[in-house]
Amino acid sequence: MEPEKVWSEDRYEPYIQDPLTPEILDAAERALGVRLPSSLVALLAHRNGGPIRMTLPQDRDYDIVHGEIRGIGEKFPHLAKEAWWQWEDEDADIPTPSDPDWLISFDGDGHWDLCLDYRRSPSGPAGLRIDPAVTVIDTERIDIEFPVAESFDAYLADLIVPPDEE
């Protein structure tokens, strides 16, 4: 999908990171231990994060309002292993997904996160995990994990223009 179709014309500057360079991408992938999907990298090369004009269909029971894709950089929010459910607190009585270290949130509001899901992904030649699925983690539900797409490309293919913006 062409980046121009995904990104919103609303350039909410606090959510847009500095331009993506090969060095920034390489450092981020090594820190995360994953190879980001090439279609996500293409989006971030066009604009490094921010509001999107497309969303997931409302007929799916994810109960989320997907409105951004996080970029790579230092500004908050950004792609990182920093979802609150990833914090280690053995005494906390919170629902936690299995193997949370391999979930990388690219949108969320504190109650749910839309994640690149590398938990079942193989490792590539560089030792980085590749080919993530996309999963919603919703900590306000009993069953907190919802599969969205088997790949980032499939997720992009599922995006629609919200009915109120057609």
C-alpha positions in Angstrom: 0.0 0.0 0.0 1.3 3.4 -0.9 2.4 5.5 2.1 0.3 8.5 0.9 -2.8 6.4 1.4 -1.9 5.4 5.0 -0.6 8.6 6.6 -3.0 11.3 7.6 -2.6 14.9 6.3 -2.7 15.9 10.0 1.0 16.1 10.8 0.7 16.1 14.6 4.4 16.9 15.1 4.9 15.4 18.6 4.1 11.9 17.2 6.4 12.2 14.2 10.0 11.2 14.7 13.1 12.6 13.0 13.6 11.2 9.5 14.5 7.5 9.4 18.1 6.7 8.3 19.7 3.3 7.8 21.7 3.8 10.9 18.7 4.6 13.1 16.8 1.6 11.6 19.7 -0.8 12.2 20.2 0.4 15.8 16.5 0.0 16.5 16.2 -3.4 15.1 19.3 -4.6 17.0 17.9 -3.1 20.3 14.5 -4.8 19.7 16.0 -8.1 18.5 13.8 -8.1 15.4 13.8 -7.3 11.7 10.9 -4.9 11.1 8.6 -5.7 8.1 9.8 -4.1 4.9 6.3 -2.6 4.4 6.5 -0.9 7.8 10.1 0.3 7.0 8.7 1.8 3.7 6.0 3.6 5.6 8.5 5.0 8.1 10.9 6.1 5.4 8.1 8.2 4.0 7.1 9.6 7.4 8.6 8.3 10.6 5.4 7.8 12.6 2.3 9.8 13.3 -1.5 9.8 12.7 -2.9 7.6 10.0 -6.0 8.2 7.9 -7.0 4.5 7.7 -8.2 2.2 10.4 -9.3 -1.4 11.1 -12.9 -2.3 10.1 -15.3 -1.8 13.0 -17.1 -5.1 12.4 -14.2 -6.9 14.1 -14.5 -7.1 17.9 -11.1 -5.5 18.8 -12.8 -2.6 20.7 -9.9 -0.2 19.8 -9.6 3.1 18.0 -6.5 2.6 15.8 -5.2 6.0 14.8 -1.4 6.1 14.6 1.7 4.1 13.7 4.6 4.8 15.9 7.9 5.7 14.4 11.5 5.0 15.4 13.2 7.6 17.5 13.4 9.2 21.0 10.1 11.1 21.1 7.1 9.5 22.9 5.4 7.4 21.6 7.9 5.3 19.6 8.5 1.7 18.6 9.9 0.0 21.7 9.4 -2.8 24.2 7.8 -0.4 26.7 4.1 -1.4 27.0 3.1 -1.2 30.7 2.3 -4.9 30.7 5.9 -5.6 29.8 7.1 -4.2 33.1 8.2 -6.9 35.5 6.2 -6.8 38.7 5.5 -10.2 40.2 3.2 -8.7 42.8 1.0 -6.9 40.3 -2.4 -8.5 39.6 -2.7 -7.5 36.0 -3.4 -9.6 32.9 -0.3 -10.2 31.0 0.2 -11.8 27.5 2.4 -14.8 27.2 6.1 -14.1 26.2 5.6 -10.3 26.2 9.3 -9.6 25.2 8.4 -10.4 21.6 5.4 -8.0 21.3 6.2 -4.6 20.0 3.4 -2.1 20.3 2.9 0.3 17.3 -0.3 1.9 18.6 -2.2 1.9 21.9 -3.9 3.9 24.6 -2.8 2.2 27.8 -5.8 -0.2 27.9 -4.9 -1.9 24.6 -1.9 -2.2 22.3 -1.7 -3.1 18.6 1.5 -5.1 18.3 4.0 -6.6 16.0 3.9 -10.2 17.3 7.2 -12.0 17.0 6.4 -14.7 19.5 6.1 -17.5 16.9 8.6 -15.9 14.4 11.7 -17.6 13.1 15.1 -15.9 13.3 16.8 -14.7 10.2 20.4 -14.9 9.1 21.4 -12.0 11.4 19.8 -13.7 14.4 16.9 -11.2 14.5 13.4 -12.5 14.6 11.5 -11.9 11.3 8.0 -12.1 9.9 5.7 -10.9 12.7 2.0 -11.3 12.9 -0.2 -8.4 14.2 -2.0 -8.9 17.5 -4.2 -6.7 19.8 -3.4 -7.0 23.5 -6.4 -5.7 25.5 -5.8 -5.8 29.2 -9.4 -5.0 30.1 -10.7 -8.3 28.7 -10.5 -11.8 30.1 -9.0 -13.1 26.9 -6.5 -10.4 26.3 -5.1 -11.4 22.9 -6.8 -11.1 19.6 -5.1 -12.0 16.3 -5.5 -9.2 13.7 -3.4 -10.4 10.7 -0.8 -13.1 10.0 1.6 -10.5 8.7 2.1 -6.7 8.6 1.3 -6.8 4.9 -2.0 -8.6 5.6 -2.7 -5.9 8.3 -2.1 -3.1 5.7 -4.5 -4.9 3.3 -7.2 -4.9 6.0 -7.1 -1.2 6.6 -10.0 0.9 5.5 -10.8 4.6 5.3 -13.2 5.3 8.2 -16.8 5.5 7.0 -17.1 9.1 8.3 -14.2 10.2 6.0 -15.2 8.6 2.7 
